[in-house]
Amino acid sequence: MTSDVVALFGPTACGKSAAAEALADRIPAKLISADAMQVYRGVRILTNQSERPTELVGIWELDHEASVGEYARLAHAAIDEAIATGRTPIVVGGTGLYLRAALVELELPPPPEPGARERWEREYDALGHDAAHDLLAERDPEAAARVHPKDRRRVVRALELAEVGASLAPRERRLWTEETRHPTVVVGLELPKEELDRRIEERTRAMFERGAADEARRALAGPISSTARTIHGLEEAAQLPEGEAVETLIRHTRRYAAYQRKWMRRIPGLVSLPADRPSAEVADAILEVARARQRLPAGPAR
């Protein structure tokens, strides 16, 4: 079996980007982001965008309503182009759904009817989160069991789907199929919780020192989509006093990292590697795993 793709996953601040970049220094490769927030321009600090050229980073303006389907088409094209030109696609992500969308042919639910999302958003706001969730439970009990009443975006999407006879629940069951579009080795980076917590705090404080609050205020001053509004720390950085914003974002990011770890455990065939070492050593370990299990090109990057 040959390996055409290396996918790298792990909780935020575990060192995915640095390891991927070090790996790209060792083999002919193309870096491809699988991060739902890094697709946006104008939020480089808040979304921790690398200076290294990476596909699917900063591709959309903040008023663009992102979708998994649109991202998947772009990711597939980037991966296929890399393979066709003799490079190994290194897909780097902290968004589990985007990672899977890049690697597999997801059976995605239909897009919303024109105006349906806005109509259901108004309905959610008018009913309140509990009553809106009760309505979802009447129409699609299985989807309701998977969505928290206060998760406005997903409750609204589930109601949209129920209206056209589809469901959020079957899509979630299909996410973790083992059948990838190309032979792929998936590596998950692990860190002890104490070290991960330390890195999250350190990175968050550095973000604010670099101007995260000003960046957030600029982003919210212009047109912004509902998907861009979900960027971690965006509203907190713009609206709270800096000290409070920093502490709030640290707490939220640690919770998000715990969620990412749960996603990582659900990925079939994932190889876990310790990330509490220099990124060059992590890259060497990834390369060793990939070459042992698959076949990667030898020699330095071109």
Buried (B, 14 or more C-beta within 10 A) or exposed (E): EEBBBBBBBBBBBBBBBBBBBBBBBBBBBBBBBBBBBBBBBBBBBBBBBBEEEBBBBBBBBBEBEBBBEBBBEBBBEBBBBBBEEEBBBBBBBBBBBBBBBBBBEBEBBEEBEEEBBEBBBEBBEEEEBEEBBBBBBEBBEBBBEBBEBEBBBBBBBBBBBBBEEBBBBEBBEEBEBEEBBBEBBBBBBBBEEEEBBEBBBEBBBEBBEEBBBEBBEBBBEEEBBBBBEEBBBBBBBBEBEEEEBBBBBBEBBBEBBEEBBEBBEEBEEBBEBEBBEEBBBBBBBBBEBBBEBBEBBEEEEE
